[in-house]
Every structure is written in structure tokens, then in C-alpha cells.
Amino acid sequence: MAELINTICSGIGFFLPFEWASHDFMRRALLAIILIGPAAAAMGIHMINFRMSFFSDAISHSAFTGIALGILMSFNPLLTMVAFGLLVGLIIVRIRKRSKLSIDTIIGVAFSTSVALGIVIISARRGLTRNLHSFIYGDVLAVGEVEIVLMFFLSVAVFAFTFYMYNRLVMMAVNEEVAKTRGVNTSLYEYIFSILLTLVVCLSIRVVGILLVTALIIVPAAVGRTLSKNVGELFWFSVLTALVASISGLILSYYWDSATGATVVLVCAAFFFMAQFVKGLRKA
Amino acid sequence: MMHVHSESKAATSEKKAAFESCRHTITIKDLTVKIGESVLLENVNATIHCGKTTAIIGPNGAGKSTLLSAIMGLIPYEGEIEFCQTTAHCVGVPNIGFVPQRIDFDRGMPITVLDYLCLSQQRRPLWLGVKKEVKEKSMRSLERVAADHLAKRALGKLSGGELQRVLLALSLMNDPNILLLDEPVSGVDMAGGELFCDLIEDLHKEKRFTLVLVSHDLSVVTSHADHVLCLNRTVQCEGKTVDVLTKETISDVFGLHVGLYGHKQCSDHHEEMS
């Protein structure tokens, strides 16, 4: 696996004879961001459709607690982060199915509970904060081989999911009851969607950090929503925005010497405002 | 001679086809639906005859929509719901079409009417294009409900009546044996309601599906339904429309005095009760 990644990275160096692409860490970062950016956007489309933008916030903040737990118990923090994130995600979906509370109330409770738990752990064990730094702000330049492999499999899973279930998910988003009468197993899709979204959030944390994960997922999809007139365009605008913003953000961050994740999100945001402007022109 | 013979054969097969298409009588036995502690429906026993129009009436919270959900198999229940008269007719699950009362959705979603119809007809994601036959089928269904001019419109920009027709077009896509309508004309303006009633009448005459109609509007019920089911957690009364809809039973069910009046909107299509 490591060899394959190295081969791909030298391929990148060969096809992109630029200064920024001459560094090994930049080649890896490029690979990581191409794998995770568009996948995050593809999930973001449905997250906005389901009106659960807050969900990824809850997961990313619970990831913080998961990492703290991992460091505390000297376990691999990546593992505890994913496990704890999945736990919180499944609890949210479960409660939503059983209770009449609205989704943002449930998410709000889950969100604050997990953050509080994380702070309790961290405050009780001083010295943990230093390790958390790279998770809060993200560090795509330090992404390892294991993570790139994980991102690859996750990206494949996300696009397979969006290929087979896109139509059904959109139908569910318009109206769940009608979708059910058309034979859509809404419960199953909701669980699969939440699990995949949790995994995307956890792996995106390495790229953009806890604070900006939601932006990476939502902003490209918001651009897609602004520019498109039908559900086919929605997909393409969202995913292509993410791809272009990821690559150009990475390159800009190299020359500006700025944090990569934040720069990518900033480029996404620039696209968003341009999209609003274009839409304004279309209407006029 | 041969000619006559083949004609009579055709007539028999036609009769047989009509019989076949009309095999979905819904028999409900001791149906009870509970959610947590609250009992939404209790010991409901009823028969919804095939090919006829049955109206379900009752006050708010009587469990009318719950009964529809149970018929569609969307909620757990105790008791039995059967879709056939004799065991010989029990082949598979019937196609059930459903037009909900009023759908609450995100009106800013970039989805066209045509998109919405095509979504349920093809597995291939719409971002890789729509299959030609799916598009044609969807357009035919829209034409059937006088909504083909809406195909390219955004779903969120439709009026109540237009949306209702699009949902009807969607429910017709799979040629339903049973069509369930939940409050079809509430929240729709007069003209829209009239158009909808006309469409349903025409479709029902042509396809002879079993039609179940939940309605508050007693005038719609009197002008359309053959059969009426008064529901208030359990069946209060059941029978032919003319027999059931008397002042006494209505005030019993609704708990107030309601006068009957002729329905102007769809009365042209009033069908004689058999």
C-alpha cells in the first residue's frame, strides 16, 4: 500500500512539474484532499436536503471527546474518534426515530453532552491539550499513509452510495411518507447515511480540523444548491466546486504559507458568494 | 361463424380481465393500532369493496390517516388486513398508490416536477441522466393529470392544486390497484379542487381501481363515494352513502349538528349508487 501511494505521489510530481508539487508532503496532501473534498460535498448535498446541517457539528465535536478519550486511555486516537463519533451519530438517529423532539434539539443535546464530557476529561488531565492542537485546526500536510488508504476506501464507499441511492435519498428528502409508499426503506438509508457521514466527518478532521469540518461538507453543496435548477446539476455543481476549491486552496496555502484546511474552506466560501452574485444576475 | 366465435371469446377475456383487475377488496379484521400508550385505532372491522369508492369520514384525530398508513403497511398493527376476496385471488401484494394530504417539504430544493417523477422509476442516479423511456412514461403520467406543462417547473413553485396533481401523477406511475387519497381537496382552491375531482372521476371510470378517500368535506363524500366508513377510533357506522349519511349518524360521529348540502364543485360527476 505504502509503495502504491509513493508511486502515485511521484506520478503527481511527474505530471505537475510545479514547485509546490515537488515536495512529498504536498503530493500526499493533494491526494488526501482530492479523496475527501468531493466525498464530503456529495454527503453535504443530502445533509442540506435533510435539513440536518447541525449533525456534522455534533459529530465533529464528539470527535474531540473521542480523541481525548483515546489519548487518556493511550489508544489510537483515530480509532476512538471514529468509535465515539459513530456512537453519538447512532444515538442521534435512534432518539430522532423515537421521540417527538425536533432534530436540532436532539443534536443540540448530544452535541453539548459530548463536548462537556471532552472538556471534563481534558481539564482533569492537564497536558492533553497539546496533542489536541492538530485535530482542532487540522493538518493535511501531516496526513499519513494509513489515513490516505482509509480516505480512499471511504471515498469509494461514498460514491458507490451516492450512485446507488441518490434518487432514493432525494425522494426521502422531498417527502418521507411518499418515499415509503414508493417502497423506499427510509430507516435503512437513514442509518447508512449517518454512518457514512460520521466517517467522512472523522477523516475530514485531519484535513480541515474540528472547527471547519462542517464548512467542508456544507459550503460546496450550498454552492450547488444556489446554481442548479434540477437534481442532476445539484450533484455536479457541488462535487466540482469541492474539487476545484480543494486543489486551489491547497496550492494557495502553500504560497501564502497559511493553514491548508482553512484556505480550502475560504476558497469554497468565495465560490459561494460568487454563486449568490451569479444567481442575482440571472434573476435580474 | 369463426368471426362470431372469436368475438365472444374476446368478450369473455375482457370480462375476465375486468374481474382480474378488480380483485382488491380490502378486508380489515380486528385492527388495533397503538403508539406507546395511546390507542389510535381499536378493533376496526371493515370491508372496502373492490372497484368502488369508499370514503372514510370522522372528526380530527379519529385515526383516518392512521388507517391509511396501516393499509399501506407503513406502521405496525394488531389484527389483519387482507387484500382479496377468495384465496385464489391472493396473488402478491397489490400496488397501492397514495396521494398525501399536504406535503411539507423544503421548497428551495432544486428539483423539477419531471425530476420528482423520474426519481422513483430508475435506479441510475439522475446526475447521469434520465432514461428515455422513464422520461416518456413520466410525461404520459403528467399528461394524464393535465400537468404536462409543469414538467420543467420547480417543485417548490407549484400551487397547492398543481402539487396535488403532480402527486397524483406520481401515484399513478405504477398502475395502482388501490388508490388512497388523504384529504384530496383541502388547501386547494375551488378551481383546483374541481379539476382534481374531475380527474379522479375519469381515472376511476377508466381504470376501476379501488378508491379510498379520506375527507372532511361531506359534500365531496356525498357526490363521490359509493360507500362510507365513519371512524372515531373504531368504526361507528358503515354502509352505502345514502344510508349512512343521515343527520343522526353525522351528529353522532362528529358530535355536533351538521346539515347536509349538495356539493356544487363536483356534482356533475355524481355517480348513481348501485
Interface residues (C-beta under 8 A of the other chain):
Chain A: N49 R51 T162 F163 Y164 Y166 N167 R168 V170 M171 A173 V174 N175 E177 V178 K180 T181 R182 G224 R225 S228 K229 N230 V231 G232 E233 L234 F235 W236
Chain B: M72 L74 I96 G97 F98 P100 I103 D104 F105 D106 G108 M109 P110 I111 T112 D115 Y116 C118 L119 S120 Q122 R123 R124 P125 L126 W127 L128 G129 A154 L155 L167 L170 S171
